[in-house]
Amino acid sequence: MGSIEEVKPLKIQELDINKLIEYENNPRENEESVEPVAESIKQFGFKVPIVIDKNNVIITGHTRLRAARLLGLTKVPTIQAADLTEDQVKAFRLADNKTAELADWDITKLANELSVIVDFDMTAFGFMENEFSEVYADDFGEEFDLPDGEQNPIRTMTFSLHKDQKELIEYAMSLVTDDIVETFGNLQQRGNALYEVVRQWAEQRKSS
């Protein structure tokens, strides 16, 4: 196991986005996160640099790169981890993603934080509307709701699936690839694909 003997200052360098190379065997599926990350960059700036190896291959930051492309950025901040061995690069790439999964939310504190944010539509960053009010439901009754305001019509849904369920759903979504169209202004391809699968299933049930 390695140890940190000296903390050296990290040099952040702006690089042409076309010089960055996505790791071809990146095991992280990040398509669903691209739009929320892009919205975060748009609202708050590019605050977390992309980490690359000595050959400009991305170690961490694939989602940020795709978000930058979505926003039409030409340069992005990067940190080159040239001191890491090939094995360390592979381990860091996996560890950085996995450790993020180990954290959890304190629902009460989360609801408190969300409830006082008025200048940002937090659903644009992947938060669901029920996270804003579920903790307060007992205090305000079933009729309690947040003011409508000008809410973003795009919604994010989160599911927990067994791997076999996930494989079947993704297979069904792949079958409707040719039928995918922008629906209700939603530009997210996977969301439209899932909608198309459900729509076709519902139509078949109606006609049976």
Secondary structure, DSSP 8 states (H G I E B T S, - for coil): -----------EEEEEGGG-B--TT-----GGGHHHHHHHHHHH---S-EEE-TTSBEEE-HHHHHHHHHHT-SEEEEEE-TTS-HHHHHHHHHHHHHHHHT----HHHHHHHHHT--SS-GGGGT--THHHHGGGHHHH-TT-----SS--S---------HHHHHHHHHHHHHTGGG---BTTB--HHHHHHHHHHHHHHHHHHH-
